[in-house]
Amino acid sequence: MRRLALVFCVQVAVLAGGLTPQQRAEHLLARATYGARPGDAQELQRIGWKKWLDQQLHPERIPGNPVLQERLRPLESLTMQSTELVKTYPQPKQGVLPPPPMPLRLAGAPVQQRRDYLLQAAPVRVVGHDLVEAKIDRALLSTRQLEEVLADFWFNHFNVFLDKGADRYLVTSFERDAIRPHVLGKFRDLLQATARHPAMLFYLDNWLSVAPGTNLPQRRGLNENYARELLELHTLGVDGGYTQQDVIEVARCFTGWTIRNPREGGAYFFAERLHDRDAKTVLGVRITAGGEEDGLKVLDLLARHPSTARFISRKLAQRFVSDDPPKSLVEKMAAEFRKTDGDIRQVLRVMFYSKEFWSADAYRAKVKSPLEFVMSAARSTEADVTSGFALAQTVARLGQPLYREPAPTGYSNESQRWLNASALVERMNFATALTANRLPGVRIDPAKYGNAGLRLGGPEFQKR
């Protein structure tokens, strides 16, 4: 029995990379949530990290937080279709001066009061307000923390820009219908959901792309924007083995993938008359004229390509393990990706169970993004947040305005992106304001933490 116990202890030590039980709990919570709340590490140790992780990998098994549901209830735009959003929250008429920023007196006001102000000043801004408020609320209160982290990860992977024209009305559905249902599903399903969504088609201009020679207003030939980002950012990666000719051929395959009346929140449809009917060759594979099916075949080809398996695996490992993840880990994850036909849940399981994830080198090896930093501070102090506006404004000041990254790359997973002198000063200013209760709509009880709150801006707290 003693020998068996010794073997078990050695196995645990190897898996955990020498981390203590407390460090293991802290490490998993730091990577798979928006920050540990008081007591979370103890509860994780009590039930065991494997059981805790299994619950998070199956969020449908975790009871929702009724407090969160009540907080989301007034954000009516979250459940509306894009066409309904256009009618309910119209753009200002042409020639009307843009409204001033929301008054500071409303920063800590209840959500309904802020929405009422925006409905009078600029109804279209309600849509973005609700998205941001919901993201703060979910990160702060959701019991399905890994799901929320992944929703943010995949939104950045398939980034669209809220402030580009019609996307002001399309991003709500994009996150709700294309991203969130697939964060732990098959990558192929996620890829198709984003490819067909009006927000992506509008953002990367594929809705304007037509077969060469087609002469229609606004549509002046082939547009390669989506095809290039599909190959470089969404699937194969910049070193994935494609050529400029592949970009052109992919763009031809997606001609006719368009939307109706974008200014009215129009839906996706395939326009046969805009499609290039000639045969194409993508990555050496001949794709015969098949209308909408041409684009679907490209998605099949890319989702199952070995370069996609490596690229997606590395990006996940970069988010959850280290900025430069070990090749051994990436290869194990990529092998699981290929074996399971891109099952994201299984790929993550391989990563979380790996010795590389639990290594001492990975512990506190990454710098928190602004969103992670602000939310972990609020969660760790058990802040009473009646308004997420001040927290969202802080995240924006730190360089990460939510839903507003113009570039298709989305916000970076690399620590270097968030390391600069001005950002660090801003982080310390936020920590001071939080612990001094100077943030509108956010209150903590400093007496509960002694001097611990004063260290929130310190270097260790900024790591995960």
Steps between C-alpha positions, in 0.01 A plus 500: 500500500781737586658433162172574319460820698856603411440432130179704511677792667777492240244498216318798648827688548604436140159609367497813712857596410597545863219746580339482841127415520425867568708608200329243278160637599614858444652409164188331363271776626726768353495342155145362475306783671499877524668472837449316825256629758566447871449130573520381138844343540392314812184371330699384196739309725207347686331352192823444305621680190389223263138514616504881497643505149252241375216722621643803324550302178128413517343835594151370427536291818570804720198684644483859381532795734154654560666829598665512159174422322331785684784735403467406133122528491482881437746469208219434256707538184695182578208281399386696194564411136701748296198627304322571827803685636501735200135592560524526877830689524529713183801699384488881531369669188755633254627845591419464869797574726632197692387490863747585777656222709293359781509744796725400789203520734358193325817290523382328815130519425282187467508344155143605414578865571802490267296326230225761529755777450643332190152437359445875506848607389598230247295178495756310291748526787274285718605193300869542577424601858308177558773285349768654720286493815418132441864409446598662830210335684574154358871520573426613854209275592472197274544159661608373155828684501689295241213549255530878546878494453456297181224729369749786525780291346297392197351846447854634473599214272211583266505870577251748358492873575189636670538854362515410131170601342236229511703296750360729769188287466654169392757432774235413759380204294857411401607443859169345608431272203834437328755501784347403833319177394823354359776595746541137614366325189648402165726760340341434160160608633646814654681581175185470291289696748742795477548470123127526434423767754408846365736669750803324350380535141456875554815557706733337245296618198422158359139611452634722219708228333375379161626296209736691266303679231190550713389862476272612780484814718746480794621160383808542283652156478687259722576604858777301671467634855308211652691235307834634625393522864330160480832343402738714706306567821212254525651170386845425350704784645741726313748212460232246416617427147259703287587739216355820361338292228326297772363826642356588159351154452341504846355845431346363179345214697328746734354729234125519548521460879328828581235674711175682438475872577782531758365835624183318598680218680457268203558126520743277311401354165677346204463695175558257216528774238799653684690172526804401293383175342835391357711231666755599767808340654570562871814356663530259210141375532271553201160645588249473220224751442240438768355834601488549877653155539835637379539703819385211719760272343769757574391509866516118511846501349635768734339364819667162447838625380804410718612864498167604651536237773842639592403866469186471715678279755788743532268796540304324775825400673624856471186626673494242779863389551772743386581756233734251333340163579717186483491331161441168674171632639390653170564172318298302756212741469519503121496119493183505712352765270554274198387185683171652619424703187564827680319434829595810700398348834730201449791715384466712813483188715834382358648843576369524856616146581848553355820523701577820309191674636590401857869584473665748732604699191135561412402617850445878497675515163246723325397861546128559533323688223316817612170311513653220708675745731192710571266206541738301721538805725123533529451127563783466753370792706137381475411842365135596505457616140170675433627651176755345264555831320799613708668159468448497124640853474806387693552204266480743207751740657738208548490440125221244446170672416254213489374397153700787351823356363501622137756246374387148401770355727294579810671569831830320551558199727864601550612670821726742313197673355400623846845590636581869484562773755178696450286186523666396826440846648134479396472160667635636826264798477208261455608288797523812717158623385344158559635457853410861587145452369537777242348305210135589434274201545773284657540450873728277707552457872874566553477391863446141385842487335729706720783628281451233230294731283784750479709241314255458212715718276817312587692279257385164638132587477542595136616147411298188450 
